[in-house]
Amino acid sequence: MSRQLVRRHIVVSGRVQGVGFRYRASHAAMHLNLTGWVRNDDEGTVTMELQGEEEAIYRIIPLLEKGTWIRIDDWSEKDIPVDPDERGFRVRGY
C-alpha cells in the first residue's frame, strides 16, 4: 500500500523565535518522517513547509508546543504541491 503524500505551507506565530523552535521542529519532523524546511521570518513568525502523511503533519504542532519556552498563539496553513524529489528536513535562515 502506497502512502498518500501531502505538503503544507504553515506560518506560526507566538513565542516562536529565540526559543529553539526551528531545531525542535527539525527533530519532530524527522521523528514523524516528514520532509521540508523551517525558517524564522522578519515579522517574528516562523514558516515551515512540511511534506508527508497528513496525520503526521497534524501531529507536529502538539510536539512543538511541548517545548519549554515555545508558545504557539496561531498558525495558518495551505496546501501546496508535493515535491517528489525532496529528501530530508532543513533548518533555513539565520
Rosetta blueprint (number, residue, H / E / L):
1 M L
2 S L
3 R L
4 Q L
5 L L
6 V E
7 R E
8 R E
9 H E
10 I E
11 V E
12 V E
13 S E
14 G E
15 R E
16 V L
17 Q L
18 G L
19 V L
20 G L
21 F H
22 R H
23 Y H
24 R H
25 A H
26 S H
27 H H
28 A H
29 A H
30 M H
31 H H
32 L L
33 N L
34 L L
35 T E
36 G E
37 W E
38 V E
39 R E
40 N E
41 D L
42 D L
43 E L
44 G L
45 T L
46 V E
47 T E
48 M E
49 E E
50 L E
51 Q E
52 G E
53 E L
54 E H
55 E H
56 A H
57 I H
58 Y H
59 R H
60 I H
61 I H
62 P H
63 L H
64 L H
65 E H
66 K L
67 G L
68 T L
69 W L
70 I L
71 R E
72 I E
73 D E
74 D E
75 W E
76 S E
77 E E
78 K E
79 D E
80 I E
81 P L
82 V L
83 D L
84 P L
85 D L
86 E L
87 R L
88 G L
89 F E
90 R E
91 V E
92 R E
93 G L
94 Y L
